[in-house]
């Protein structure tokens, strides 16, 4: 999926996988603060599980790359 095909959202929660040149899995968020909280929570869980080398969770207002691996919709949509 190309960046131009990603639906607009005020913020995004992104998982940069350690494989495939940092492929991005993207989830929309309603605010940047919410995105930061979700990314921090997921990153903490990843580190606790011992799989912290698998990738990294981050929050963005604007996506940093041109290609998205998977765009996930919010539950209930």
C-alpha positions in Angstrom: 0.0 0.0 0.0 1.3 3.4 -0.9 1.3 6.4 1.5 -1.3 8.3 -0.6 -3.7 5.3 -0.2 -3.7 5.5 3.6 -6.9 7.1 5.0 -6.3 10.4 6.8 -6.1 10.3 10.6 -5.0 12.9 13.1 -2.3 10.5 14.3 -1.0 7.0 13.7 0.4 4.1 15.8 3.1 2.4 13.8 5.0 -0.9 14.3 8.3 -0.8 12.4 9.2 -4.5 11.9 12.9 -5.4 12.1 12.5 -7.3 8.8 11.8 -6.2 5.3 13.6 -2.8 5.7 11.4 -1.7 8.6 8.0 -2.5 7.0 5.3 -0.4 8.7 2.1 -1.8 10.2 -0.2 1.3 10.7 -3.2 1.9 13.0 -5.1 5.2 13.0 -5.5 7.2 16.3 -7.9 10.0 17.2 -5.2 12.2 18.8 -1.4 12.2 18.9 -1.5 11.8 22.7 -3.6 8.6 22.3 -1.1 7.4 19.7 1.8 8.0 22.0 0.1 6.2 24.8 -0.7 3.2 22.7 2.8 3.0 21.2 4.4 3.3 24.6 2.1 0.5 26.0 2.9 -1.8 23.1 6.6 -1.1 23.3 6.7 -1.9 27.0 4.9 -5.2 26.4 7.3 -6.1 23.6 10.3 -5.4 25.8 8.8 -7.4 28.7 8.2 -10.4 26.4 11.9 -10.4 25.4 11.1 -9.8 21.7 12.3 -6.2 21.7 14.6 -6.9 18.7 11.6 -7.8 16.5 10.8 -4.1 15.9 9.7 -0.9 17.5 6.4 0.9 18.2 6.2 4.6 17.5 3.5 7.4 17.3 3.4 9.8 14.3 1.3 12.7 13.2 2.6 12.2 9.7 3.8 8.8 8.4 7.6 8.8 7.7 7.8 6.6 4.7 6.2 6.1 1.3 5.1 2.5 1.6 2.9 0.9 4.3 3.0 -2.9 4.8 -0.5 -3.2 6.3 -3.1 -0.5 7.3 -5.3 -1.7 10.1 -8.7 -0.2 10.8 -10.0 0.6 14.3 -12.2 -2.1 15.9 -15.9 -1.6 15.2 -15.5 -0.1 11.8 
